[in-house]
Amino acid sequence: MNIYVGNLALSVTQDNLRDLFIEFGEVESAKVITDRFSGASKGFGFVEMPSNSEADQAIKALNGKFFERQNIKVNPADPGGKKKKTNKRFQRRR
């Protein structure tokens, strides 16, 4: 299961993120999203856990938890990706 982790302190590294989730089970990957130009953290990341039951436990235990001076937000990641934008200017009126 892919898990979104938000409101991360800018000092959190991928290793810190992995260590936070490893107590709940196997972690396939942990990634802190960074700005492509400056390399600075954007304050959120994603953790991939192969077991859905372990991921659910981690989400319930960590959502709202105080971590590195921040209350983090943890929930399942939206698998939808980018949504198609509609241009309302060109839609026909009914």
C-alpha positions as CSV (number, residue, x, y, z in Angstrom):
1,M,0.0,0.0,0.0
2,N,1.2,3.5,-0.8
3,I,1.0,5.9,2.1
4,Y,1.0,9.7,2.0
5,V,2.8,11.4,4.9
6,G,2.2,15.2,5.1
7,N,3.2,18.1,7.3
8,L,6.8,16.7,7.7
9,A,9.4,18.9,9.2
10,L,11.9,20.2,6.6
11,S,14.7,18.3,8.4
12,V,13.1,14.8,7.9
13,T,15.1,12.5,5.7
14,Q,14.1,9.4,3.9
15,D,15.9,7.3,6.5
16,N,14.0,9.1,9.3
17,L,10.7,8.3,7.5
18,R,11.6,4.7,6.9
19,D,12.6,4.3,10.6
20,L,9.2,5.8,11.7
21,F,7.3,3.1,9.7
22,I,9.6,0.1,10.1
23,E,8.2,-0.7,13.6
24,F,4.9,-1.6,12.0
25,G,6.3,-4.0,9.4
26,E,8.3,-4.2,6.2
27,V,8.9,-1.0,4.3
28,E,9.6,-1.3,0.6
29,S,10.5,2.4,0.1
30,A,10.3,5.8,1.8
31,K,10.6,9.0,-0.2
32,V,10.6,12.6,0.9
33,I,9.6,14.8,-2.0
34,T,12.0,17.6,-2.7
35,D,12.1,20.7,-4.9
36,R,13.9,19.8,-8.1
37,F,15.9,23.0,-8.2
38,S,16.8,23.7,-4.6
39,G,16.7,20.1,-3.3
40,A,14.8,21.3,-0.2
41,S,12.0,19.2,1.2
42,K,8.5,20.1,0.2
43,G,7.2,18.8,3.6
44,F,5.6,15.6,2.4
45,G,6.5,12.1,1.3
46,F,5.4,8.6,0.5
47,V,6.0,5.2,2.1
48,E,5.3,1.9,0.3
49,M,4.5,-1.1,2.5
50,P,3.7,-4.4,0.9
51,S,1.3,-5.6,3.6
52,N,-2.0,-3.8,3.7
53,S,-2.7,-4.8,7.3
54,E,0.6,-3.5,8.5
55,A,0.1,-0.3,6.5
56,D,-3.4,0.2,8.1
57,Q,-1.8,-0.3,11.5
58,A,0.8,2.3,10.7
59,I,-1.7,4.8,9.4
60,K,-3.9,4.5,12.5
61,A,-1.0,4.8,14.9
62,L,0.9,7.6,13.2
63,N,-1.8,9.9,11.9
64,G,-1.6,13.1,14.0
65,K,1.5,11.9,15.8
66,F,4.1,14.5,16.9
67,F,7.2,13.7,14.9
68,E,10.2,16.0,14.6
69,R,8.3,19.0,16.1
70,Q,5.3,18.6,13.7
71,N,2.0,16.8,13.9
72,I,2.1,14.6,10.8
73,K,-0.8,13.6,8.6
74,V,-0.8,10.0,7.5
75,N,-3.3,8.4,5.1
76,P,-3.5,6.1,2.1
77,A,-2.1,7.8,-1.0
78,D,-4.5,8.7,-3.8
79,P,-3.7,6.3,-6.7
80,G,-5.6,8.4,-9.2
81,G,-2.7,10.5,-10.3
82,K,-3.3,13.7,-12.1
83,K,-6.9,14.4,-12.9
84,K,-8.0,15.5,-16.3
85,K,-8.8,19.2,-16.3
86,T,-12.0,20.3,-18.1
87,N,-12.0,23.7,-19.8
88,K,-15.4,25.1,-18.9
89,R,-15.1,27.9,-21.4
90,F,-15.6,25.4,-24.3
91,Q,-18.3,23.2,-22.7
92,R,-21.7,23.4,-24.3
93,R,-24.6,24.8,-22.3
94,R,-27.6,22.5,-21.8
